Structures are given as C-alpha cells and as structure tokens.
Amino acid sequence: MNPYESEHWREICRRVESIAIQILPHLNRKKIKSEVISNLFETLSGEYFTSIGLPTQVASNDREPDLTFPTGPCEIKVTGIDHPFTARCKWMGGKYSKR
C-alpha cells in the first residue's frame, strides 16, 4: 500500500475539514490557526493510516518527522484552505515558517 496516493490524502482532508470548520472561525491569531490545522493533519493522518493497516507513528515533538511509516518519514506541509470562510485568509507560512 502506498500512503502517498492521493485518495488517502483526500479522505484525511475531509476528516480535517469536518473538525476545522467548527474551530477556525473562533480563532483570531494566525499562528494558532496554523498550529491547529497542522496538528489536526498529523493526528488524523496517523489515525487514518493505522486504521487501514499501515502502522504510523505521529511526532511527539517538532524535532521528529510529522509521520513515520514503515517505509520512512513524511513531513506534512499545509499551504492553505479552500473554504468560503477563509477566502481572504492568508495565514499559512510567513515569518513563523521555518521550513
């Protein structure tokens, strides 16, 4: 099974969206929004891949890869959200992005 196939990530995006859509309108700080989305992606990705039979380790700190599959590490980069309430929102990257 290839974890990098797009159907896996589309399903994870649907799961993240169902949670984020309820949270993001209540967050004002750009840094907090970015952290919430990143953490949702990491956590839900680990849960998803493990549930389909691909044991996945989620990072416990920022010095570790976001996900570690049996085949190796994976870094998740969130670049934006395609949703009406974020149409004018440009909160990803910027001065806080170190990578």
NUPATI-282982 format. One record per atom (N, C-alpha, C): residue number from 1; residue in three letters; chain; x, z, y. Coordinates in steps of 0.05 Angstrom, whole numbers, padded with zeros to 5 digits. Example, Ala and Ser with C-alpha at 12.3 -4.5 7.8 and 13.67 -1.06 7.14 Angstrom:
REM NUPATI-282982
 loza lotor marlo      X      Z      Y
    1   ALA     A  00264  00156 -00114
    1   ALA     A  00246  00156 -00090
    1   ALA     A  00264  00156 -00066
    2   SER     A  00257  00142 -00045
    2   SER     A  00273  00143 -00021
    2   SER     A  00258  00157  00001
//
This chain:
REM NUPATI-282982
 loza lotor marlo      X      Z      Y
    1   MET     A  00017  00000 -00024
    1   MET     A  00000  00000  00000
    1   MET     A  00018  00000  00025
    2   ASN     A  00011 -00017  00044
    2   ASN     A  00026 -00019  00068
    2   ASN     A  00012 -00004  00091
    3   PRO     A  00023  00018  00101
    3   PRO     A  00010  00033  00122
    3   PRO     A  00009  00018  00149
    4   TYR     A  00025 -00003  00151
    4   TYR     A  00026 -00018  00177
    4   TYR     A  00006 -00040  00179
    5   GLU     A -00011 -00043  00159
    5   GLU     A -00032 -00064  00161
    5   GLU     A -00053 -00055  00181
    6   SER     A -00063 -00075  00196
    6   SER     A -00080 -00069  00220
    6   SER     A -00106 -00055  00213
    7   GLU     A -00118 -00060  00189
    7   GLU     A -00144 -00047  00183
    7   GLU     A -00141 -00017  00182
    8   HIS     A -00118 -00007  00174
    8   HIS     A -00114  00022  00174
    8   HIS     A -00115  00033  00203
    9   TRP     A -00101  00020  00221
    9   TRP     A -00099  00030  00248
    9   TRP     A -00126  00026  00263
   10   ARG     A -00141  00006  00256
   10   ARG     A -00168  00003  00269
   10   ARG     A -00186  00026  00261
   11   GLU     A -00185  00034  00235
   11   GLU     A -00201  00057  00226
   11   GLU     A -00192  00082  00240
   12   ILE     A -00166  00086  00243
   12   ILE     A -00156  00110  00256
   12   ILE     A -00165  00110  00285
   13   CYS     A -00164  00087  00298
   13   CYS     A -00173  00084  00326
   13   CYS     A -00202  00092  00329
   14   ARG     A -00219  00083  00310
   14   ARG     A -00247  00091  00311
   14   ARG     A -00250  00121  00309
   15   ARG     A -00235  00134  00292
   15   ARG     A -00236  00163  00289
   15   ARG     A -00227  00177  00314
   16   VAL     A -00205  00168  00325
   16   VAL     A -00195  00180  00350
   16   VAL     A -00215  00176  00373
   17   GLU     A -00227  00153  00375
   17   GLU     A -00246  00147  00396
   17   GLU     A -00270  00166  00394
   18   SER     A -00280  00171  00370
   18   SER     A -00304  00188  00367
   18   SER     A -00299  00216  00378
   19   ILE     A -00274  00225  00377
   19   ILE     A -00268  00252  00388
   19   ILE     A -00260  00250  00417
   20   ALA     A -00243  00231  00424
   20   ALA     A -00233  00228  00451
   20   ALA     A -00254  00223  00472
   21   ILE     A -00274  00207  00464
   21   ILE     A -00296  00200  00483
   21   ILE     A -00311  00225  00493
   22   GLN     A -00310  00246  00478
   22   GLN     A -00323  00271  00486
   22   GLN     A -00305  00289  00502
   23   ILE     A -00279  00285  00499
   23   ILE     A -00259  00303  00512
   23   ILE     A -00248  00292  00539
   24   LEU     A -00240  00267  00539
   24   LEU     A -00226  00256  00562
   24   LEU     A -00240  00257  00588
   25   PRO     A -00266  00254  00590
   25   PRO     A -00279  00256  00616
   25   PRO     A -00276  00283  00629
   26   HIS     A -00269  00303  00614
   26   HIS     A -00267  00330  00624
   26   HIS     A -00239  00338  00631
   27   LEU     A -00220  00320  00626
   27   LEU     A -00192  00326  00632
   27   LEU     A -00183  00312  00658
   28   ASN     A -00170  00326  00676
   28   ASN     A -00163  00315  00701
   28   ASN     A -00134  00307  00703
   29   ARG     A -00116  00320  00689
   29   ARG     A -00088  00315  00691
   29   ARG     A -00079  00293  00672
   30   LYS     A -00064  00274  00683
   30   LYS     A -00055  00251  00667
   30   LYS     A -00038  00260  00643
   31   LYS     A -00020  00279  00647
   31   LYS     A -00003  00288  00626
   31   LYS     A -00019  00300  00603
   32   ILE     A -00040  00315  00609
   32   ILE     A -00057  00327  00589
   32   ILE     A -00071  00306  00573
   33   LYS     A -00082  00286  00587
   33   LYS     A -00096  00264  00573
   33   LYS     A -00077  00250  00553
   34   SER     A -00053  00244  00562
   34   SER     A -00034  00231  00545
   34   SER     A -00027  00248  00521
   35   GLU     A -00023  00274  00525
   35   GLU     A -00017  00292  00502
   35   GLU     A -00040  00294  00483
   36   VAL     A -00064  00296  00493
   36   VAL     A -00088  00298  00475
   36   VAL     A -00091  00273  00458
   37   ILE     A -00089  00249  00470
   37   ILE     A -00091  00224  00455
   37   ILE     A -00069  00222  00434
   38   SER     A -00044  00228  00442
   38   SER     A -00022  00227  00423
   38   SER     A -00026  00246  00400
   39   ASN     A -00034  00270  00406
   39   ASN     A -00038  00290  00384
   39   ASN     A -00061  00282  00366
   40   LEU     A -00082  00271  00377
   40   LEU     A -00104  00261  00361
   40   LEU     A -00095  00239  00342
   41   PHE     A -00079  00220  00353
   41   PHE     A -00069  00198  00336
   41   PHE     A -00051  00209  00313
   42   GLU     A -00034  00227  00320
   42   GLU     A -00015  00237  00300
   42   GLU     A -00031  00252  00278
   43   THR     A -00048  00270  00286
   43   THR     A -00063  00286  00266
   43   THR     A -00082  00270  00249
   44   LEU     A -00098  00253  00262
   44   LEU     A -00117  00237  00247
   44   LEU     A -00104  00215  00230
   45   SER     A -00081  00205  00239
   45   SER     A -00066  00186  00223
   45   SER     A -00056  00199  00197
   46   GLY     A -00045  00223  00200
   46   GLY     A -00036  00238  00176
   46   GLY     A -00058  00243  00157
   47   GLU     A -00081  00252  00167
   47   GLU     A -00104  00258  00150
   47   GLU     A -00114  00233  00137
   48   TYR     A -00116  00211  00152
   48   TYR     A -00126  00186  00141
   48   TYR     A -00108  00176  00118
   49   PHE     A -00082  00173  00123
   49   PHE     A -00065  00162  00103
   49   PHE     A -00063  00179  00078
   50   THR     A -00063  00205  00082
   50   THR     A -00063  00223  00059
   50   THR     A -00089  00220  00043
   51   SER     A -00112  00216  00057
   51   SER     A -00137  00213  00043
   51   SER     A -00140  00188  00027
   52   ILE     A -00124  00167  00034
   52   ILE     A -00126  00142  00019
   52   ILE     A -00103  00140 -00001
   53   GLY     A -00089  00163 -00006
   53   GLY     A -00069  00163 -00027
   53   GLY     A -00041  00158 -00019
   54   LEU     A -00035  00159  00007
   54   LEU     A -00008  00156  00017
   54   LEU     A  00001  00182  00031
   55   PRO     A  00014  00199  00016
   55   PRO     A  00022  00225  00027
   55   PRO     A  00038  00222  00053
   56   THR     A  00029  00234  00074
   56   THR     A  00040  00230  00101
   56   THR     A  00045  00257  00114
   57   GLN     A  00069  00261  00124
   57   GLN     A  00076  00285  00138
   57   GLN     A  00074  00280  00168
   58   VAL     A  00060  00299  00182
   58   VAL     A  00057  00297  00211
   58   VAL     A  00078  00315  00224
   59   ALA     A  00089  00306  00246
   59   ALA     A  00110  00321  00260
   59   ALA     A  00101  00348  00268
   60   SER     A  00118  00368  00266
   60   SER     A  00112  00395  00275
   60   SER     A  00124  00400  00302
   61   ASN     A  00142  00382  00311
   61   ASN     A  00153  00385  00338
   61   ASN     A  00161  00357  00348
   62   ASP     A  00169  00356  00373
   62   ASP     A  00174  00330  00386
   62   ASP     A  00200  00317  00377
   63   ARG     A  00217  00332  00363
   63   ARG     A  00243  00320  00354
   63   ARG     A  00240  00306  00328
   64   GLU     A  00217  00308  00314
   64   GLU     A  00213  00295  00289
   64   GLU     A  00197  00269  00293
   65   PRO     A  00199  00250  00274
   65   PRO     A  00182  00226  00276
   65   PRO     A  00152  00235  00276
   66   ASP     A  00135  00220  00290
   66   ASP     A  00107  00227  00291
   66   ASP     A  00095  00228  00263
   67   LEU     A  00101  00209  00246
   67   LEU     A  00091  00208  00219
   67   LEU     A  00115  00202  00201
   68   THR     A  00115  00213  00177
   68   THR     A  00135  00205  00157
   68   THR     A  00120  00198  00132
   69   PHE     A  00123  00172  00124
   69   PHE     A  00112  00162  00100
   69   PHE     A  00133  00164  00078
   70   PRO     A  00125  00161  00053
   70   PRO     A  00146  00160  00031
   70   PRO     A  00167  00138  00036
   71   THR     A  00159  00117  00050
   71   THR     A  00177  00095  00056
   71   THR     A  00194  00099  00080
   72   GLY     A  00188  00119  00097
   72   GLY     A  00204  00124  00121
   72   GLY     A  00187  00133  00144
   73   PRO     A  00201  00137  00168
   73   PRO     A  00187  00148  00191
   73   PRO     A  00172  00127  00207
   74   CYS     A  00153  00137  00223
   74   CYS     A  00137  00119  00241
   74   CYS     A  00132  00134  00267
   75   GLU     A  00137  00121  00289
   75   GLU     A  00131  00132  00315
   75   GLU     A  00106  00119  00326
   76   ILE     A  00088  00134  00336
   76   ILE     A  00063  00124  00348
   76   ILE     A  00066  00122  00378
   77   LYS     A  00060  00099  00389
   77   LYS     A  00061  00095  00418
   77   LYS     A  00033  00088  00428
   78   VAL     A  00021  00104  00444
   78   VAL     A -00005  00099  00455
   78   VAL     A -00001  00087  00483
   79   THR     A -00012  00063  00488
   79   THR     A -00008  00050  00513
   79   THR     A -00032  00049  00531
   80   GLY     A -00055  00055  00521
   80   GLY     A -00079  00055  00537
   80   GLY     A -00104  00056  00520
   81   ILE     A -00126  00057  00534
   81   ILE     A -00152  00060  00520
   81   ILE     A -00171  00039  00532
   82   ASP     A -00185  00025  00514
   82   ASP     A -00204  00004  00522
   82   ASP     A -00232  00016  00520
   83   HIS     A -00241  00029  00542
   83   HIS     A -00267  00041  00542
   83   HIS     A -00277  00042  00572
   84   PRO     A -00303  00040  00576
   84   PRO     A -00313  00039  00604
   84   PRO     A -00304  00062  00622
   85   PHE     A -00302  00087  00611
   85   PHE     A -00296  00109  00629
   85   PHE     A -00266  00109  00635
   86   THR     A -00250  00092  00623
   86   THR     A -00221  00090  00630
   86   THR     A -00214  00064  00643
   87   ALA     A -00234  00049  00653
   87   ALA     A -00229  00023  00665
   87   ALA     A -00208  00024  00687
   88   ARG     A -00207  00044  00703
   88   ARG     A -00188  00046  00725
   88   ARG     A -00166  00066  00718
   89   CYS     A -00165  00076  00695
   89   CYS     A -00147  00097  00688
   89   CYS     A -00120  00086  00679
   90   LYS     A -00098  00094  00692
   90   LYS     A -00071  00085  00685
   90   LYS     A -00054  00110  00681
   91   TRP     A -00060  00124  00660
   91   TRP     A -00046  00149  00656
   91   TRP     A -00025  00149  00634
   92   MET     A -00021  00127  00620
   92   MET     A  00000  00127  00600
   92   MET     A  00027  00118  00611
   93   GLY     A  00048  00129  00600
   93   GLY     A  00075  00122  00609
   93   GLY     A  00081  00136  00635
   94   GLY     A  00096  00122  00651
   94   GLY     A  00103  00133  00677
   94   GLY     A  00126  00152  00676
   95   LYS     A  00128  00170  00696
   95   LYS     A  00152  00187  00698
   95   LYS     A  00155  00207  00675
   96   TYR     A  00133  00212  00660
   96   TYR     A  00135  00231  00638
   96   TYR     A  00144  00218  00612
   97   SER     A  00143  00192  00611
   97   SER     A  00150  00177  00587
   97   SER     A  00181  00176  00584
   98   LYS     A  00191  00187  00563
   98   LYS     A  00220  00188  00558
   98   LYS     A  00229  00167  00538
   99   ARG     A  00211  00152  00527
   99   ARG     A  00219  00133  00506
   99   ARG     A  00211  00105  00514
//
